[in-house]
Amino acid sequence: MGLLRRVHVSGHLAAPLHALHVPLLFATVLASGLALAGALALSHPLATWFDPSFTPSVAQITGIVRQHINEWRPALDPLITLESGIQVKSSNLNGIEIGGTQYYYRLLNTMSFDPVSRGEANDYQRIAVLDQGTQWESEVYRLR
């Protein structure tokens, strides 16, 4: 009989036990997923990007910038169409605000549309070089 056994409650015939397992399993999985998503959102650097009191380490800055270089998240980093018709990530054109400071990345072996590459800025502080010596080499900087 196992899962097909019926349970009597106060003289009434209740639903089979297996009928209770599916909603309970669904509720458990849903609650676990929501808890995990909440924990990740709170622990992830994205949660602190715009907080001006946040003082990021070089590792945090490069981690956030690397995500923008390697991934495209349309809601966070929409494409901007330039007058020439070329579409670029807004992060490459306008930079990324992290802890109240604007950081930029410059793709060194391909077209880049950051302020230094566009010739609009010369005075900048290099924060790091990512993927040095590879075709994906990029410079992370902030303007002075």
Secondary structure as the mmCIF struct_conf table of DSSP 4:
data_model
#
loop_
_struct_conf.conf_type_id
_struct_conf.id
_struct_conf.beg_label_comp_id
_struct_conf.beg_label_asym_id
_struct_conf.beg_label_seq_id
_struct_conf.end_label_comp_id
_struct_conf.end_label_asym_id
_struct_conf.end_label_seq_id
HELX_RH_3T_P HELX_RH_3T_P1 GLY A 2 LEU A 4
STRN STRN1 ARG A 6 VAL A 9
TURN_TY1_P TURN_TY1_P1 SER A 10 GLY A 11
STRN STRN2 HIS A 12 PRO A 16
HELX_RH_AL_P HELX_RH_AL_P1 LEU A 17 SER A 43
BEND BEND1 HIS A 44 HIS A 44
HELX_RH_3T_P HELX_RH_3T_P2 PRO A 45 THR A 48
TURN_TY1_P TURN_TY1_P2 TRP A 49 PHE A 50
TURN_TY1_P TURN_TY1_P3 PRO A 52 SER A 53
HELX_RH_AL_P HELX_RH_AL_P2 VAL A 58 ASN A 70
TURN_TY1_P TURN_TY1_P4 PRO A 74 LEU A 76
BEND BEND2 ASP A 77 ASP A 77
STRN STRN3 LEU A 79 THR A 81
TURN_TY1_P TURN_TY1_P5 GLU A 83 SER A 84
BEND BEND3 GLY A 85 GLY A 85
STRN STRN4 GLN A 87 LYS A 89
HELX_RH_AL_P HELX_RH_AL_P3 SER A 90 ASN A 94
STRN STRN5 ILE A 96 ILE A 98
TURN_TY1_P TURN_TY1_P6 GLY A 99 GLY A 100
STRN STRN6 THR A 101 LEU A 107
BEND BEND4 LEU A 108 THR A 110
BEND BEND5 ASP A 114 ASP A 114
TURN_TY1_P TURN_TY1_P7 PRO A 115 GLY A 119
BEND BEND6 GLU A 120 GLU A 120
STRN STRN7 TYR A 124 LEU A 130
BEND BEND7 ASP A 131 ASP A 131
TURN_TY1_P TURN_TY1_P8 GLN A 132 GLY A 133
BEND BEND8 THR A 134 THR A 134
TURN_TY1_P TURN_TY1_P9 GLN A 135 TRP A 136
STRN STRN8 SER A 138 LEU A 143
#
